Amino acid sequence: MIDALNSDEIVNKFGGRFKLTALIQRRLAELIDGARPLIDREGRSDLEVVIEEIVQNKISIDWDASGLEQPKLAKPSKR
């Protein structure tokens, strides 16, 4: 599960390891404070839940609210 974080695709999607780590920390704090997981827990730890939420695209950075520049890879594709 945590091996998923080694993927350059996931790291680049969020604009680097720092931003990805910040997202993980924020969501982990929300779960610890009582937020409901967006996936079935299935016996997973809070950290494993957060990583799976990221892998399944259940959570992301709100680029407009954050004031951060959105990486080119994170922009939705136009079809």
N, C-alpha and C positions, 0 to 999 in steps of 0.2 A: 504494500500500500504506500508506504513512505517512499519507496523507489520511484513512484510516479513523479516526485518532485525533482528527480534527476533529469527529467525530460527538458531539453532546451526549448521545446515548443511551449510548454507551460510557463517556463521562466520568461521567455520572450513575450508571451501573451500579456503578461502583466508589467512589462517594461523593466525586468530585472529581478534579481533575487531579493533585493531590499523591499521592493513594493510587494512582492509575493509574500515575503515574511510578515510584513505589516498587515496584509489582508488576513493571513493565518492567525496572527496574534489577536486581531480585532474580533474575528469570528469566534475564536476559542474563548475569549472573555465573555462574549454574548452567551455562549452555551453554558459556561460556568455560572453566569448570572441567571440562568433559568430559561433561556431561549430554547424553542423547540428545534430539534434537528430537521433538516429539509429532506433527509433520507431515512430509511429504516436503520436503526442503530445496530441491530443484529449482533449485540455483544461487543461492539467496537468502542474503543476509548474516544474521548472528546476530540483528540488530535486526529485520530483515524477518520472520524466523522467529517471533520473540517476538510481534510484532504480529499475524501470521496465527494464532498459537495463541490469542491473546486474541479475535480476531474469530470464530474457530471454536469458542469456549467450551471450549478444551482446558485452559486454566489459569484460575484465579481466586484470590481471596483467601480463605484459611481464616479466616473471621470469628471462630470460636470460639477458635482458637489465637492470633490476633493481638490479641485484647482490644479491637479496634476495634468501634465501633457499625456494624452493617450498614445501609446505606442502604435505604430503603423499596423502591426500584426493584429492588434486587438480591435481594430475598427471592423464593424460588420460589413460583409461583402454586399455589393449591390447586384441584384439579379434582374 
